[in-house]
């Protein structure tokens, strides 16, 4: 069956799917009229769109282990490899503030305080840095698995406790915004969202030990089965008495059960995407290098950066809260096509620039 590519196409494809989920979540949230937000169609769209952020964070964690190991094998320096991934996390953290600064400049009504709002990049960056720091300092594979799994569980099981802790109110504002939800200042928080990065790092560690496509196929089968088990276990646990005092845990926002259900959904999706993209049952398994979803997946940060300002900004103001839910579906499809066209244009410009930079200049 050959040897797998260092860059798994199905991981990029899954990241591309999360890009579509993200666009769908934002377009429906920004453009659908309030009257249609109680329909089943909108509820289903909300659930699907709600998978975007966990998938982004989960796949960022997968990349921590796999990118770090790939660099360590190339250079023979594990510490340097860990630092290179850690720097990427801090770069993303810095970009989070740059993104908010852009919104402050371009969006009417934005406040200077909003620059420090905790959004997904603010959580993703430090989580990647922390996971890569641990990866670089733990030499044994099994120990890394145990640590990543324990940290992932800690973030979710501590979430209801942290959110209910009265002493949190004594923390300085920006710090509290990052730890538990704060009105208008917290889109995402470290608890439980960082847990998805460490859960992804756990899966990345398992994938990094794969040596052949046949072995990777078996691994993805096990992931899918584990995902089904997590979904069933989480759903069953939701009917049991809560581990926490009454009113402290909410199933849809802070409960460990819903957290594990979403991880289960992502593992099942990963297995299904692996079958679709890699074709493990065919005579010649594949690892494609191009498709629309791969383009989205490899340009996910770019798409995130430009589409949020368009969806919520002045360019689409006439659509804000104006579309029936069925028109939101059409608008989502058209806007996704526009984002894909812009992504292709961006890639063409970048490739042309790189080609020109690599061409020796006549002397």
ChimeraX attribute file (.defattr): number of C-alpha atoms within 10 A of each C-alpha:
attribute: neighborCount
match mode: 1-to-1
recipient: residues
	/A:1	12
	/A:2	11
	/A:3	10
	/A:4	18
	/A:5	13
	/A:6	10
	/A:7	14
	/A:8	15
	/A:9	25
	/A:10	23
	/A:11	20
	/A:12	21
	/A:13	26
	/A:14	25
	/A:15	27
	/A:16	24
	/A:17	23
	/A:18	26
	/A:19	26
	/A:20	23
	/A:21	21
	/A:22	24
	/A:23	24
	/A:24	25
	/A:25	21
	/A:26	19
	/A:27	26
	/A:28	26
	/A:29	21
	/A:30	21
	/A:31	24
	/A:32	23
	/A:33	17
	/A:34	13
	/A:35	12
	/A:36	16
	/A:37	16
	/A:38	9
	/A:39	11
	/A:40	10
	/A:41	13
	/A:42	20
	/A:43	13
	/A:44	11
	/A:45	18
	/A:46	18
	/A:47	12
	/A:48	16
	/A:49	22
	/A:50	18
	/A:51	19
	/A:52	22
	/A:53	20
	/A:54	22
	/A:55	26
	/A:56	27
	/A:57	28
	/A:58	28
	/A:59	25
	/A:60	25
	/A:61	30
	/A:62	26
	/A:63	24
	/A:64	29
	/A:65	27
	/A:66	21
	/A:67	21
	/A:68	23
	/A:69	23
	/A:70	16
	/A:71	17
	/A:72	17
	/A:73	12
	/A:74	10
	/A:75	11
	/A:76	12
	/A:77	13
	/A:78	20
	/A:79	15
	/A:80	15
	/A:81	22
	/A:82	25
	/A:83	17
	/A:84	16
	/A:85	25
	/A:86	25
	/A:87	16
	/A:88	17
	/A:89	26
	/A:90	19
	/A:91	15
	/A:92	21
	/A:93	21
	/A:94	15
	/A:95	16
	/A:96	24
	/A:97	19
	/A:98	13
	/A:99	16
	/A:100	21
	/A:101	18
	/A:102	14
	/A:103	21
	/A:104	17
	/A:105	12
	/A:106	13
	/A:107	14
	/A:108	10
	/A:109	9
	/A:110	14
	/A:111	14
	/A:112	13
	/A:113	11
	/A:114	16
	/A:115	18
	/A:116	20
	/A:117	21
	/A:118	28
	/A:119	18
	/A:120	22
	/A:121	22
	/A:122	24
	/A:123	25
	/A:124	29
	/A:125	24
	/A:126	22
	/A:127	26
	/A:128	29
	/A:129	24
	/A:130	19
	/A:131	28
	/A:132	29
	/A:133	17
	/A:134	16
	/A:135	30
	/A:136	22
	/A:137	12
	/A:138	13
	/A:139	11
	/A:140	9
	/A:141	13
	/A:142	12
	/A:143	12
	/A:144	21
	/A:145	20
	/A:146	12
	/A:147	17
	/A:148	25
	/A:149	18
	/A:150	15
	/A:151	19
	/A:152	22
	/A:153	19
	/A:154	15
	/A:155	20
	/A:156	24
	/A:157	21
	/A:158	15
	/A:159	24
	/A:160	24
	/A:161	16
	/A:162	17
	/A:163	17
	/A:164	13
	/A:165	12
	/A:166	9
	/A:167	8
	/A:168	16
	/A:169	10
	/A:170	8
	/A:171	11
	/A:172	9
	/A:173	13
	/A:174	15
	/A:175	12
	/A:176	19
	/A:177	24
	/A:178	22
	/A:179	22
	/A:180	23
	/A:181	17
	/A:182	17
	/A:183	7
	/A:184	10
	/A:185	20
	/A:186	20
	/A:187	17
	/A:188	24
	/A:189	23
	/A:190	23
	/A:191	24
	/A:192	25
	/A:193	25
	/A:194	28
	/A:195	27
	/A:196	33
	/A:197	30
	/A:198	33
	/A:199	25
	/A:200	30
	/A:201	31
	/A:202	26
	/A:203	24
	/A:204	23
	/A:205	23
	/A:206	19
	/A:207	17
	/A:208	19
	/A:209	14
	/A:210	16
	/A:211	12
	/A:212	13
	/A:213	19
	/A:214	16
	/A:215	15
	/A:216	19
	/A:217	19
	/A:218	13
	/A:219	18
	/A:220	21
	/A:221	19
	/A:222	15
	/A:223	21
	/A:224	20
	/A:225	16
	/A:226	17
	/A:227	24
	/A:228	19
	/A:229	16
	/A:230	23
	/A:231	23
	/A:232	15
	/A:233	15
	/A:234	20
	/A:235	15
	/A:236	11
	/A:237	14
	/A:238	15
	/A:239	9
	/A:240	8
	/A:241	9
	/A:242	16
	/A:243	12
	/A:244	12
	/A:245	10
	/A:246	9
	/A:247	9
	/A:248	17
	/A:249	19
	/A:250	14
	/A:251	12
	/A:252	10
	/A:253	12
	/A:254	21
	/A:255	23
	/A:256	26
	/A:257	23
	/A:258	21
	/A:259	24
	/A:260	23
	/A:261	20
	/A:262	21
	/A:263	23
	/A:264	24
	/A:265	18
	/A:266	23
	/A:267	27
	/A:268	24
	/A:269	18
	/A:270	21
	/A:271	21
	/A:272	16
	/A:273	19
	/A:274	24
	/A:275	19
	/A:276	14
	/A:277	19
	/A:278	19
	/A:279	15
	/A:280	19
	/A:281	11
	/A:282	9
	/A:283	8
	/A:284	11
	/A:285	17
	/A:286	20
	/A:287	18
	/A:288	14
	/A:289	12
	/A:290	10
	/A:291	13
	/A:292	13
	/A:293	21
	/A:294	21
	/A:295	19
	/A:296	25
	/A:297	25
	/A:298	17
	/A:299	20
	/A:300	21
	/A:301	14
	/A:302	15
	/A:303	21
	/A:304	14
	/A:305	14
	/A:306	13
	/A:307	19
	/A:308	17
	/A:309	17
	/A:310	14
	/A:311	21
	/A:312	19
	/A:313	16
	/A:314	14
	/A:315	10
	/A:316	13
	/A:317	14
	/A:318	10
	/A:319	18
	/A:320	18
	/A:321	18
	/A:322	16
	/A:323	21
	/A:324	17
	/A:325	21
	/A:326	13
	/A:327	14
	/A:328	23
	/A:329	19
	/A:330	12
	/A:331	18
	/A:332	20
	/A:333	16
	/A:334	12
	/A:335	18
	/A:336	19
	/A:337	12
	/A:338	13
	/A:339	20
	/A:340	18
	/A:341	13
	/A:342	15
	/A:343	20
	/A:344	16
	/A:345	12
	/A:346	14
	/A:347	14
	/A:348	12
	/A:349	12
	/A:350	12
	/A:351	12
	/A:352	12
	/A:353	11
	/A:354	11
	/A:355	11
	/A:356	11
	/A:357	10
	/A:358	9
	/A:359	8
	/A:360	8
	/A:361	7
	/A:362	4
	/A:363	3
